[in-house]
């Protein structure tokens, strides 16, 4: 098939006869373009979730970082008698970073 024939075929509007009326769907390239756009929107929704809710149940309140700190402490060696002091310093650091990033 020559390029000219393919170009004519792709540019030609698709028409469907339905209940005595003719409906124009657009060219095959336009249909493919809109299908790709819909796929991107659906993918974005499933990847990032719906917008507008933001923050969930903790919205507007202080974040509880205790589980994060408890999970991270075993990764670093330190004397057991300093555990509470280190835990408080880590919590304070996480809260400070959160505030600087625009939270609460």
Secondary structure, DSSP 8 states (H G I E B T S, - for coil): --HHHHHHHHHSEEEEEETTEEEEEEEHHHHHHHHHHHHHHHHHHHHH--SS--SGGGTTS----HHHHHHHHTTS---GGGHHHHHHHHHHHHHHHHHHTT--
